[in-house]
Amino acid sequence: MRFALTAVVVIGLVTAVLVYPRDAVPSAPALPLDQQRVVYVTDDFAIVTKRADGTGRDRIVGGSVPTGGVQAQPLAQQSATYSWPTWSSDGSQLVVSRVPGPGRSSAALMLMKPPSAVESALHTTRRGGLDRVADGAPHYPLWSPDGHRLALVAPNRQSTALLLTEASLDGGDADVIAGGAPLHIAWSPDSKLLAIHHQRSLIIRDAAGELFDTGRPSVRYRVPSFSADGVSLAYVADVDGVSRMVVRELRTGDERSFGEVPVDAVFAWSPTDGEALAIALRPDSRSSVYEGLTILDTATGDEQVLYEGRTFAFWWSPDGATLAVVGAGPDGFLWEGVDVGSGTVTTLAEFIPTTDFLTYLQFFDQFARSHQVWSAGSTALVFAGQMVEDRRADGVDRAWVLDATGKGNHVPLGNARAAFFVPVGDS
């Protein structure tokens, strides 16, 4: 399935300040793996961190031990469950979903600043017909890259519809942006723009809160994607009657379109190359998975078919050298590492995901922006579930740190429902 360059269109709707010059993408800070922490949700819904080597366990909130929590509600605090820990990029702030929330709310998004366990509610949901954004996920929060803003998709207070808001971090009223599902979002690298795929429409919200409709409707993708250098935005749009991948240069509004998207596409920019876009297509509407993985050079239209199997999810390593792919195995899912330069595929493990990690996989292009599976040094991956080879032994779901080179050992951290790397600012 080819993605050759097919058209150039100029639509000057949004002008953005460039974050970095082209080809000057900043690299992620490296950190020795034994110093990086993993956050995971235990089997009794506590939020815990450990170093990636399995040492240094710290409980943040929840579980069977009373915590600082919401001081006015100590009894409710002890019976609350916590899930989906989401860190700001510098690791200084954390939001978690709590069920039930304080008062009479069915759920709440709580803001914390570890190591303090004191919580404050950013959003509460009443009991009603709609109580979550996805299976097991009451909220979807997304921190801006600078950590100063928080976009939030959650049920409205009456639990009748989904809303996209910008949460107030100082106790004020949230700024309502859009209502009605589906809602998918992405921040620009400089935190000034929020791209919103709301139902069919692609909308850009600027730093002043103004909304601009790009006039590029499509249902054949979920999440728009800003390039790591802040120059371009990728999405799917109708071009001359055909759904195609489109890349818009934000400064000029120029568009380049590529190939055809027969059913839908998922895509992600390289974190180190502002012109390399990884794309997976679902060519058949009867299929629930994507087929293969292609790297598109958006400057030339050249393609590199990197992976040819069934593709459930993929993530670039922070150094841009490897793509982690979740593919299909004989008895479960496969973790595979694909070298971007050579195309060499290394099978790392066969696994069965937890319910929460399965939800993550189903919406991986959205969750990848908020929950990290790669270590900062691009040497390890983390997930929650069971290794197929261990499944018959005890059937216990654990947090696992996988050696991404295929040469080292995999490290179990503890019984878990979900697990992610903590941003290196909290190391």
C-alpha positions in Angstrom: 0.0 0.0 0.0 1.8 3.1 -1.3 2.0 6.5 0.2 3.5 8.4 -2.7 3.3 12.2 -2.7 0.1 13.0 -4.7 -0.8 16.6 -4.2 0.1 20.0 -2.8 -2.6 22.3 -1.4 -2.4 25.7 0.3 -4.9 26.4 3.0 -3.7 29.3 5.2 -6.0 28.9 8.3 -3.6 28.6 11.2 -0.2 30.3 11.7 1.9 29.1 14.6 5.2 30.3 16.0 7.8 27.6 15.2 9.1 25.8 18.2 12.4 24.7 16.7 14.1 25.1 13.3 13.6 22.1 11.0 16.1 19.3 11.8 16.9 20.7 15.2 14.6 18.5 17.3 15.8 18.4 20.9 16.6 14.9 22.2 15.0 13.4 25.3 17.2 13.4 28.4 18.8 10.1 29.0 18.8 8.4 32.4 20.4 5.1 33.6 17.7 2.5 33.7 18.3 1.7 37.4 17.6 5.3 38.2 14.3 5.6 36.3 11.1 4.9 38.1 8.0 3.0 37.0 4.5 3.9 38.3 2.0 1.1 38.5 -1.5 0.4 39.8 -1.5 -2.5 42.2 -4.2 -5.2 42.4 -5.8 -3.3 45.3 -5.8 -0.1 43.3 -3.0 1.7 45.0 -0.6 3.9 43.0 3.0 2.8 43.6 6.4 3.6 42.1 9.6 1.4 41.9 12.9 1.8 40.3 13.1 -0.1 37.0 15.4 -2.7 38.6 12.7 -3.6 41.1 14.0 -1.8 44.1 12.9 1.3 46.1 9.1 0.7 46.4 7.1 3.9 47.3 3.3 4.0 47.7 1.9 7.3 46.7 -1.9 6.8 47.4 -4.5 4.2 47.9 -4.5 0.6 48.9 -5.3 -0.9 52.3 -3.1 1.6 54.3 -4.8 5.0 55.2 -3.2 7.9 53.4 -3.1 11.7 53.8 -5.6 12.1 51.0 -8.6 14.4 51.2 -8.5 15.3 54.9 -12.2 15.9 55.2 -13.2 12.4 54.1 -10.9 9.9 55.8 -13.3 6.9 55.7 -14.2 7.4 52.0 -10.5 7.8 51.4 -9.7 4.4 52.7 -12.2 2.7 50.5 -11.4 4.6 47.3 -9.7 3.0 44.3 -7.2 4.8 42.2 -6.1 4.2 38.6 -4.6 5.8 35.5 -1.7 7.8 37.0 -0.8 10.6 34.6 2.4 12.7 35.2 3.3 16.1 34.1 6.4 16.0 31.8 8.8 17.1 34.6 7.4 14.6 37.0 6.4 17.2 39.6 2.6 16.8 39.3 0.3 13.8 39.1 -3.3 13.3 38.3 -5.1 10.1 39.1 -8.7 8.8 38.6 -10.4 8.1 41.9 -13.6 6.0 42.4 -15.7 7.1 44.1 -14.9 10.8 44.2 -15.4 13.1 47.2 -18.9 13.8 48.3 -21.5 12.1 46.2 -19.5 12.0 43.0 -19.1 8.6 41.3 -15.6 9.5 40.2 -13.1 12.3 40.4 -9.8 13.4 38.8 -7.4 14.2 41.7 -4.3 16.4 41.5 -1.3 15.5 43.6 2.3 16.7 44.1 4.3 13.7 45.3 5.7 12.9 47.7 2.8 14.7 49.3 -0.3 12.4 49.4 -2.7 15.4 49.7 -5.3 15.4 46.9 -7.4 18.1 45.3 -10.3 17.4 43.0 -10.1 18.9 39.5 -13.2 17.3 38.1 -16.1 15.3 39.7 -18.7 13.2 37.9 -22.2 12.4 39.2 -23.7 9.0 38.8 -25.5 8.7 35.5 -25.7 7.0 32.2 -22.1 7.9 31.2 -19.3 7.3 33.7 -16.1 6.8 31.7 -14.3 7.7 28.5 -13.1 4.1 27.8 -13.4 0.7 29.5 -11.9 1.2 33.0 -10.9 4.8 32.4 -13.1 7.5 34.0 -11.1 10.3 32.6 -8.5 11.1 29.9 -6.1 13.9 31.0 -3.3 15.2 28.9 -0.6 17.6 30.3 0.8 20.2 28.0 4.6 19.6 27.4 5.5 22.5 29.7 3.4 21.0 32.5 1.4 24.3 33.0 -1.9 23.2 31.4 -4.1 20.1 31.5 -6.6 19.2 28.8 -9.2 16.8 30.1 -11.8 14.6 28.4 -14.4 13.4 30.9 -18.1 13.0 31.4 -19.9 16.2 32.3 -21.1 16.7 35.8 -24.5 15.2 35.0 -22.8 12.1 33.3 -24.8 12.6 30.1 -22.1 13.5 27.6 -18.3 13.8 27.2 -16.7 17.2 27.4 -13.3 18.5 26.5 -12.1 21.1 29.0 -8.9 22.8 30.1 -8.8 22.0 33.8 -8.0 24.8 36.2 -5.0 23.8 38.3 -5.7 26.5 40.9 -9.3 25.6 41.9 -11.1 27.9 39.4 -13.7 26.9 36.8 -12.7 24.6 33.9 -12.7 26.1 30.4 -15.2 24.1 28.3 -13.9 23.6 24.8 -16.1 21.0 23.0 -18.8 18.5 23.8 -19.8 15.2 22.3 -17.8 12.1 21.4 -15.5 11.1 19.8 -12.8 13.5 21.1 -9.1 13.1 20.5 -6.4 15.7 21.3 -2.7 16.5 20.9 -0.6 19.4 22.2 2.0 21.2 20.1 5.6 20.9 21.4 5.6 24.5 22.6 2.2 24.0 24.5 0.6 26.9 22.6 -1.7 24.9 20.3 -4.2 22.1 21.0 -5.3 20.1 18.0 -8.8 18.6 18.6 -10.3 15.9 16.4 -14.0 16.4 17.5 -16.3 14.0 15.7 -15.5 14.7 12.1 -13.9 18.1 12.5 -10.3 19.1 13.0 -10.0 22.2 15.2 -7.0 24.1 16.5 -7.2 26.0 19.8 -4.6 28.7 20.3 -2.9 30.0 23.5 -5.6 32.6 23.8 -8.4 30.0 23.7 -9.6 30.9 20.2 -10.8 28.0 18.1 -10.1 27.6 14.4 -11.8 25.0 12.2 -9.3 23.8 9.6 -12.1 22.8 7.3 -10.6 19.3 6.9 -13.3 16.8 8.2 -12.6 13.1 8.4 -13.5 10.0 10.5 -10.7 7.9 9.1 -8.2 8.6 12.0 -8.3 9.3 15.7 -5.5 11.6 16.9 -3.8 14.4 14.9 0.0 14.5 15.4 2.4 17.5 15.7 5.9 16.8 14.5 8.5 16.9 17.3 10.0 20.1 15.8 6.7 21.9 15.9 6.7 22.6 12.1 4.0 20.2 10.9 0.7 18.7 11.8 -0.4 15.3 10.3 -4.0 14.2 9.9 -6.3 12.5 7.3 -8.5 14.5 5.0 -10.5 14.3 1.8 -8.4 15.4 -1.2 -10.2 15.5 -4.5 -12.7 12.9 -3.3 -10.1 10.5 -1.8 -9.1 10.1 1.9 -5.4 10.7 2.2 -2.7 11.3 4.7 -2.1 15.0 4.9 0.8 17.0 6.4 0.3 20.7 7.0 3.1 23.2 7.5 1.8 25.3 10.4 3.6 28.5 9.5 2.4 28.7 5.9 -0.7 26.5 5.8 0.8 24.5 2.9 -0.5 20.9 2.7 1.1 17.9 1.2 -1.0 14.7 0.7 0.1 11.1 0.4 -1.5 7.9 -0.8 -4.9 6.7 0.2 -6.5 5.7 3.5 -9.1 3.0 2.7 -10.6 2.6 6.1 -8.5 4.4 8.8 -5.0 5.1 9.8 -2.8 5.6 12.9 0.4 7.5 12.8 3.2 9.1 14.8 6.2 11.3 14.1 9.7 10.3 14.9 10.9 12.1 18.1 14.2 13.0 16.3 13.3 13.5 12.6 10.8 16.1 11.7 10.1 14.5 8.4 9.7 10.8 9.3 6.1 9.6 10.0 5.2 6.1 11.0 1.9 4.9 9.6 -0.3 1.8 10.0 -3.4 1.3 7.9 -6.5 -0.8 8.5 -7.4 -1.7 4.9 -10.5 -3.8 5.7 -13.5 -2.5 7.7 -14.1 -6.1 8.9 -10.8 -6.2 10.6 -10.1 -4.8 14.1 -6.3 -4.5 13.6 -3.9 -2.7 11.4 -1.7 -4.3 8.8 2.0 -3.6 8.8 4.0 -0.4 9.5 5.5 2.1 7.0 7.9 5.0 7.5 7.0 7.9 5.2 9.5 10.6 4.4 7.1 13.5 4.2 9.7 15.6 2.3 10.2 13.2 -0.6 7.3 10.8 -0.4 9.7 7.9 -0.1 8.6 4.9 2.0 10.2 2.2 4.0 8.0 -0.8 4.8 9.3 -1.6 8.3 6.9 -4.3 9.6 4.6 -6.6 7.7 2.6 -8.4 10.4 -0.7 -7.6 12.2 -0.1 -4.4 14.2 -2.1 -3.6 17.3 0.1 -0.7 18.5 3.5 0.9 18.0 5.7 3.5 19.7 8.9 5.3 18.7 11.8 5.0 21.1 12.9 8.4 22.5 16.2 8.2 20.5 14.2 7.5 17.2 16.2 4.4 16.5 13.6 1.7 17.3 9.9 1.2 17.0 8.3 -1.1 19.6 5.4 -3.0 18.0 2.7 -5.1 19.6 1.9 -7.8 17.1 0.1 -11.1 17.1 1.6 -14.3 18.6 0.4 -17.9 18.6 -1.0 -17.7 22.2 -1.2 -14.0 22.8 0.4 -10.6 21.8 4.0 -10.2 20.9 6.3 -7.4 22.0 8.7 -6.8 19.1 11.5 -4.3 18.5 12.1 -3.0 15.0 15.3 -1.3 14.1 14.4 1.7 12.0 17.7 1.7 10.1 17.9 -2.0 9.1 14.3 -3.2 9.5 15.6 -6.0 11.8 12.7 -7.4 14.0 13.6 -8.7 17.4 10.8 -10.6 19.3 11.0 -9.6 23.0 8.2 -11.5 24.7 4.7 -13.0 24.2 2.2 -11.7 26.7 -1.5 -11.4 27.7 -2.4 -7.8 28.7 -4.4 -6.8 31.7 -7.8 -5.2 31.0 -6.4 -1.7 31.5 -3.4 -2.4 29.2 -5.8 -3.8 26.6 -7.7 -0.5 26.8 -4.4 1.3 26.3 -3.6 -0.8 23.2 -7.1 -0.1 21.7 -6.4 3.7 21.9 -2.6 3.6 21.9 -2.2 6.6 19.6 -4.0 8.8 22.2 -2.5 7.2 25.4 1.0 7.3 24.0 0.9 11.1 24.6 0.2 10.7 28.3 1.6 7.4 29.4 5.1 6.3 28.5 6.0 2.7 27.7 9.6 3.5 26.7 12.3 4.3 29.2 14.1 7.6 28.7 17.2 5.9 27.5 15.4 3.8 24.9 16.7 0.5 26.5 13.5 -0.8 28.1 9.7 -1.1 27.8 7.1 -1.5 30.5 3.6 -3.0 30.5 1.1 -4.9 32.8 0.0 -8.4 32.2 1.2 -12.0 32.1 4.1 -13.5 30.2 2.7 -16.4 28.2 5.5 -18.7 29.3 4.6 -18.0 33.0 0.8 -18.0 32.6 0.3 -21.6 33.6 2.4 -21.1 36.8 0.2 -18.7 38.7 -1.9 -16.6 36.3 -0.9 -13.3 38.1 -0.9 -10.0 36.3 2.3 -8.1 37.0 4.2 -5.0 36.0 7.1 -6.0 33.8 10.2 -4.1 32.6 11.3 -5.6 29.3 14.9 -5.4 28.0 14.3 -3.8 24.6 17.6 -5.1 23.1 16.4 -8.7 23.3 19.6 -9.7 25.1 18.9 -9.0 28.8 16.4 -10.3 31.4 12.9 -9.0 31.9 12.2 -7.7 35.5 8.8 -8.3 37.3 8.0 -5.4 39.6 4.8 -6.5 41.4 1.2 -7.4 41.0 -0.3 -4.7 38.8 -3.2 -3.6 36.6 -1.3 -0.9 34.6 2.3 0.3 34.5 4.1 3.2 32.9 7.5 5.0 33.1 7.6 8.1 35.2 9.0 11.1 33.3 12.6 11.6 34.1 12.0 14.8 36.0 10.9 12.7 38.9 13.9 10.5 38.9 
